[in-house]
Amino acid sequence: MVGGERAQLAGVDAHLTVQADSLRVGLLQAGPTLGRVDENRARIAALGREVGEVDLMVTPELSLSGFGFGLCGAADAISSDDARLVSLGLGSAAVGIGFAERSPAGLPRNSYVVFDGERTHLQRKLHPVSYAPWNEHLLFEAGDSMDTAVIRGARCATVICNDMWHPVVPWLAARAGAEVLIVPVASIEGDDPAQIRRTWELILEHTATLLQCYVVFVNRCGIDSGKRFWGGSRVIGPDGKTIVELGDVEASAVATLDLARVRELRASTPILAETNVSLLSDALSELAQGVTERRGHRV
């Protein structure tokens, strides 16, 4: 959850950090393979060298570990301080990597970390998919917090795949000041590829427009564990329009985000600021109480 204390700290941090007017982002659309960490790492490094000088490079969900539709073995999960996450040889850019994070609780976490020099921003997936063929709720421990971080002068938040299908998550990130949503994804074509793509387009365009932010969507591609991933990585502007888009193979692209535009838009049309927080707080409290009571009845 994004607590009031964290939101306040985010606001303080924003005032203490020099804001950039733009952010140059490199999309690294990789096709990792489950368990082949060194090979996946080499793929990311090769794509990173293609984009040249940027502020931030982003990769898909579980880009280092690969995605399997079964339990992640102990050898496939790594700690968040593993050297293979850091030493990619990609120059001075901040880099976002998805990986299966080792957890003391047993099941790994579906995690994403952005390294920016000596600072790191770690986000864990909040909503593991609870239905077939994913069944992530049986494979991964859910995260329990949503944070923002300043990356090269831009307030950013990472919203991992299925968390975007729960609109309250990106909304909370934007309310905490996020100007850029990093959305790492591992989406398969499924039985109706056109519908899957259209659904994602609607989610991304809706989020960018109503939350007045940039959405950096980076899906993976290729075949892993018998499933085909469709790629389509892109950057959506606060007007809902696509700035850059990739196809269905390993590739890279670069987009420059106009952060000053986001700030001007939020100041002139304060959609986020006019939210009736008191109403939402009461409704969520009642919802939480109902969930607690139902759990009590099952005991």
C-alpha positions as a printed NumPy array, in Angstrom:
array([[  0.   ,   0.   ,   0.   ],
       [  1.009,   3.615,  -0.389],
       [  0.718,   5.022,   3.122],
       [  0.302,   8.666,   4.016],
       [  3.799,   8.72 ,   5.442],
       [  5.297,   7.429,   2.198],
       [  3.311,   9.916,   0.146],
       [  4.529,  12.747,   2.37 ],
       [  8.113,  11.554,   2.094],
       [  7.74 ,  11.394,  -1.684],
       [  6.606,  15.003,  -1.708],
       [  9.544,  16.1  ,   0.461],
       [ 11.969,  14.194,  -1.752],
       [ 10.556,  15.882,  -4.852],
       [ 11.276,  19.321,  -3.402],
       [ 14.818,  18.347,  -2.443],
       [ 15.641,  16.896,  -5.863],
       [ 16.35 ,  18.988,  -8.954],
       [ 13.561,  18.351, -11.452],
       [ 14.538,  17.567, -15.031],
       [ 12.551,  19.054, -17.909],
       [ 12.921,  15.877, -19.978],
       [ 13.832,  12.199, -19.674],
       [ 15.376,  10.184, -22.485],
       [ 14.223,   6.558, -22.226],
       [ 15.482,   3.458, -24.031],
       [ 13.119,   0.488, -24.5  ],
       [ 14.944,  -2.855, -24.491],
       [ 12.431,  -5.426, -25.774],
       [ 14.162,  -8.695, -24.929],
       [ 13.109, -12.329, -25.293],
       [ 14.569, -14.046, -22.217],
       [ 14.501, -17.794, -21.506],
       [ 13.571, -19.261, -18.131],
       [ 16.599, -19.959, -15.936],
       [ 19.261, -18.818, -18.427],
       [ 20.343, -15.782, -16.46 ],
       [ 23.708, -15.28 , -18.145],
       [ 22.217, -15.535, -21.65 ],
       [ 19.388, -13.182, -20.724],
       [ 21.865, -10.749, -19.268],
       [ 23.839, -10.781, -22.528],
       [ 20.643, -10.077, -24.504],
       [ 19.87 ,  -7.06 , -22.338],
       [ 23.418,  -5.729, -22.639],
       [ 23.379,  -6.059, -26.435],
       [ 20.082,  -4.188, -26.739],
       [ 21.319,  -1.533, -24.333],
       [ 24.335,  -0.818, -26.495],
       [ 21.99 ,  -0.184, -29.437],
       [ 20.189,   2.76 , -27.821],
       [ 23.3  ,   4.774, -27.031],
       [ 23.204,   7.633, -24.527],
       [ 19.922,   7.789, -22.6  ],
       [ 18.877,   8.615, -19.044],
       [ 16.986,   5.394, -18.374],
       [ 16.856,   1.94 , -19.975],
       [ 13.926,  -0.379, -19.219],
       [ 13.466,  -4.106, -19.794],
       [ 10.411,  -6.4  , -19.523],
       [  8.999,  -8.23 , -16.519],
       [ 11.345, -11.029, -15.347],
       [ 13.787, -10.033, -18.088],
       [ 16.748, -11.548, -16.272],
       [ 15.078, -14.721, -14.999],
       [ 12.67 , -15.555, -17.815],
       [  9.031, -16.492, -17.22 ],
       [  7.967, -20.081, -16.49 ],
       [  4.473, -21.398, -15.925],
       [  5.623, -23.5  , -12.995],
       [  7.515, -23.106,  -9.74 ],
       [ 10.71 , -21.114, -10.002],
       [ 13.579, -23.284,  -8.795],
       [ 15.95 , -22.093,  -6.097],
       [ 18.677, -21.722,  -8.712],
       [ 16.488, -19.333, -10.767],
       [ 15.73 , -16.903,  -7.916],
       [ 18.415, -14.387,  -7.006],
       [ 18.85 , -11.728,  -4.339],
       [ 18.275,  -8.05 ,  -5.092],
       [ 21.978,  -7.299,  -4.553],
       [ 23.202,  -9.962,  -6.999],
       [ 26.08 ,  -8.609,  -9.093],
       [ 24.434,  -9.845, -12.303],
       [ 21.711,  -7.233, -11.85 ],
       [ 24.17 ,  -4.36 , -11.731],
       [ 27.192,  -4.989, -13.943],
       [ 25.69 ,  -4.817, -17.439],
       [ 28.289,  -2.448, -18.879],
       [ 25.669,   0.02 , -20.151],
       [ 27.408,   3.245, -19.29 ],
       [ 25.921,   5.894, -17.052],
       [ 22.217,   5.266, -17.708],
       [ 19.844,   4.098, -14.992],
       [ 18.693,   0.553, -15.829],
       [ 15.485,  -1.308, -14.926],
       [ 15.655,  -5.116, -14.665],
       [ 12.943,  -7.689, -13.894],
       [ 13.882, -10.788, -11.913],
       [ 12.654, -13.536,  -9.599],
       [ 13.787, -12.345,  -6.184],
       [ 14.78 , -14.854,  -3.535],
       [ 12.55 , -14.595,  -0.464],
       [ 13.008, -15.923,   3.082],
       [  9.323, -16.912,   3.032],
       [  9.98 , -19.604,   0.416],
       [  8.218, -18.509,  -2.772],
       [ 10.177, -15.939,  -4.801],
       [  8.875, -12.444,  -5.503],
       [  8.228, -11.103,  -8.987],
       [ 10.429,  -8.011,  -8.653],
       [ 11.759,  -5.107, -10.685],
       [ 14.711,  -2.967,  -9.722],
       [ 15.981,   0.287, -11.215],
       [ 19.67 ,   0.935, -10.576],
       [ 20.708,   4.568, -10.765],
       [ 24.296,   4.853,  -9.633],
       [ 24.374,   4.124,  -5.918],
       [ 20.575,   4.396,  -5.57 ],
       [ 18.089,   1.606,  -6.248],
       [ 14.312,   1.531,  -6.614],
       [ 12.859,  -1.933,  -5.934],
       [  9.22 ,  -2.751,  -6.665],
       [  7.501,  -6.114,  -6.135],
       [  4.425,  -7.213,  -8.056],
       [  1.355,  -6.57 ,  -5.93 ],
       [ -1.167,  -8.723,  -7.798],
       [  0.197, -12.077,  -9.007],
       [ -2.246, -13.373, -11.641],
       [ -4.646, -15.834,  -9.986],
       [ -5.928, -17.74 , -13.043],
       [ -4.642, -20.145, -15.723],
       [ -2.296, -20.375, -17.476],
       [ -0.417, -17.967, -15.172],
       [ -1.398, -19.089, -11.675],
       [  1.207, -16.704, -10.303],
       [ -0.465, -16.686,  -6.896],
       [  0.91 , -20.225,  -6.522],
       [  4.366, -19.29 ,  -7.824],
       [  5.181, -15.89 ,  -6.335],
       [  4.791, -14.102,  -3.025],
       [  2.826, -10.871,  -3.494],
       [  4.405,  -7.502,  -2.768],
       [  2.836,  -5.239,  -0.166],
       [  3.935,  -1.681,  -0.975],
       [  3.816,   0.806,  -3.835],
       [  6.602,   3.39 ,  -3.876],
       [  7.825,   6.166,  -6.149],
       [ 11.404,   7.247,  -6.765],
       [ 13.161,  10.159,  -8.431],
       [ 15.13 ,   8.865, -11.419],
       [ 17.243,  11.457, -13.239],
       [ 14.985,  14.265, -12.079],
       [ 11.69 ,  12.499, -12.905],
       [  9.313,  11.128, -10.285],
       [  8.73 ,   7.52 , -11.41 ],
       [  6.843,   4.444, -10.251],
       [  7.019,   0.845, -11.458],
       [  3.689,  -0.889, -12.066],
       [  4.31 ,  -4.531, -12.963],
       [  2.016,  -6.127, -15.575],
       [ -1.167,  -7.314, -13.809],
       [ -0.963,  -4.407, -11.36 ],
       [ -2.05 ,  -2.205, -14.293],
       [ -5.285,  -4.242, -14.492],
       [ -6.119,  -2.935, -11.016],
       [ -6.616,   0.81 , -11.733],
       [ -6.162,   1.869,  -8.12 ],
       [ -2.45 ,   0.977,  -8.347],
       [ -1.392,   3.433, -11.089],
       [ -3.752,   5.999,  -9.558],
       [ -1.988,   5.701,  -6.19 ],
       [  1.373,   6.099,  -7.915],
       [  0.222,   9.242,  -9.715],
       [ -1.292,  10.655,  -6.525],
       [  2.121,  10.173,  -4.899],
       [  3.602,  12.34 ,  -7.666],
       [  4.671,   9.848, -10.336],
       [  5.116,  11.584, -13.69 ],
       [  6.364,   8.442, -15.433],
       [  4.948,   4.944, -14.991],
       [  7.381,   2.172, -15.882],
       [  5.254,  -0.827, -16.893],
       [  7.303,  -4.028, -17.355],
       [  5.151,  -6.83 , -18.786],
       [  5.225, -10.496, -19.867],
       [  2.053, -10.776, -21.962],
       [  1.326, -13.762, -24.204],
       [ -0.756, -13.771, -27.38 ],
       [ -3.301, -16.235, -25.957],
       [ -6.302, -17.482, -27.922],
       [ -7.209, -14.025, -29.26 ],
       [ -4.03 , -11.997, -29.873],
       [ -5.896,  -9.004, -31.315],
       [ -8.115,  -8.704, -28.248],
       [ -5.154,  -8.974, -25.872],
       [ -3.349,  -6.158, -27.679],
       [ -6.451,  -3.975, -27.846],
       [ -7.1  ,  -4.433, -24.128],
       [ -3.561,  -3.337, -23.319],
       [ -3.914,  -0.333, -25.638],
       [ -7.047,   0.757, -23.784],
       [ -5.4  ,   0.329, -20.378],
       [ -2.298,   2.269, -21.375],
       [ -4.095,   5.109, -23.152],
       [ -6.664,   5.474, -20.37 ],
       [ -3.954,   5.564, -17.697],
       [ -1.746,   8.091, -19.487],
       [ -4.647,  10.417, -20.303],
       [ -6.531,  10.453, -17.005],
       [ -3.448,  10.377, -14.783],
       [ -1.664,  12.957, -16.962],
       [  1.592,  11.021, -17.148],
       [  3.892,   9.126, -19.46 ],
       [  3.439,   5.359, -19.597],
       [  6.531,   3.375, -20.594],
       [  5.234,  -0.094, -21.514],
       [  7.914,  -2.723, -22.151],
       [  6.659,  -6.204, -22.994],
       [  8.833,  -9.181, -23.762],
       [  8.851, -11.137, -27.025],
       [  9.791, -14.599, -28.261],
       [  8.764, -18.027, -26.984],
       [  9.366, -19.223, -23.439],
       [  7.908, -22.33 , -21.765],
       [  5.842, -22.983, -24.895],
       [  4.09 , -19.582, -24.887],
       [  4.479, -16.808, -27.461],
       [  4.965, -13.267, -26.138],
       [  3.88 , -10.481, -28.492],
       [  6.166,  -7.538, -27.7  ],
       [  4.596,  -4.271, -28.815],
       [  6.588,  -2.178, -26.323],
       [  5.726,   1.509, -26.549],
       [  5.667,   4.9  , -24.865],
       [  2.338,   6.709, -24.419],
       [  2.191,  10.45 , -23.78 ],
       [ -0.207,  12.284, -21.438],
       [ -2.462,  12.95 , -24.452],
       [ -2.925,   9.195, -24.946],
       [ -0.917,   9.151, -28.171],
       [  1.849,   6.653, -28.927],
       [  5.285,   8.254, -29.239],
       [  7.247,   5.162, -30.248],
       [  6.308,   1.491, -30.705],
       [  8.135,  -1.791, -31.367],
       [  7.086,  -4.955, -33.191],
       [  7.169,  -8.585, -32.034],
       [ 10.91 ,  -9.346, -32.135],
       [ 13.9  ,  -8.341, -30.026],
       [ 14.531,  -4.668, -30.654],
       [ 15.18 ,  -1.319, -29.024],
       [ 13.798,   2.197, -29.33 ],
       [ 14.298,   5.621, -27.753],
       [ 11.765,   8.249, -26.687],
       [ 12.226,  11.648, -25.067],
       [  9.627,  12.462, -22.422],
       [  8.647,  16.106, -21.926],
       [  8.307,  16.297, -18.138],
       [  7.677,  20.032, -18.137],
       [  4.579,  19.348, -20.228],
       [  3.246,  16.939, -17.595],
       [  3.744,  19.479, -14.826],
       [  2.066,  22.245, -16.818],
       [ -0.88 ,  19.973, -17.65 ],
       [ -1.373,  18.936, -14.026],
       [ -1.23 ,  22.566, -12.933],
       [ -3.744,  23.804, -15.526],
       [ -6.114,  20.81 , -15.285],
       [ -5.697,  19.417, -11.747],
       [ -7.602,  16.131, -12.151],
       [ -5.564,  14.317,  -9.508],
       [ -5.701,  17.2  ,  -7.034],
       [ -9.515,  17.409,  -7.113],
       [-10.024,  13.794,  -5.99 ],
       [-12.427,  13.45 ,  -3.041],
       [ -9.936,  11.633,  -0.814],
       [-12.282,  11.609,   2.191],
       [-14.948,   9.755,   0.199],
       [-12.444,   7.194,  -1.027],
       [-10.991,   6.723,   2.445],
       [-14.414,   5.947,   3.918],
       [-15.294,   3.555,   1.095],
       [-11.991,   1.707,   1.319],
       [-12.272,   1.434,   5.099],
       [-15.706,  -0.181,   4.73 ],
       [-14.347,  -2.521,   2.063],
       [-11.393,  -3.524,   4.23 ],
       [-13.692,  -4.134,   7.191],
       [-15.896,  -6.373,   5.053],
       [-12.899,  -8.405,   3.874],
       [-11.719,  -8.837,   7.484],
       [-15.157,  -9.976,   8.601],
       [-15.455, -12.517,   5.773],
       [-12.043, -13.929,   6.625],
       [-13.135, -14.215,  10.246],
       [-16.209, -16.194,   9.244],
       [-14.037, -18.697,   7.387],
       [-11.879, -19.422,  10.446]])
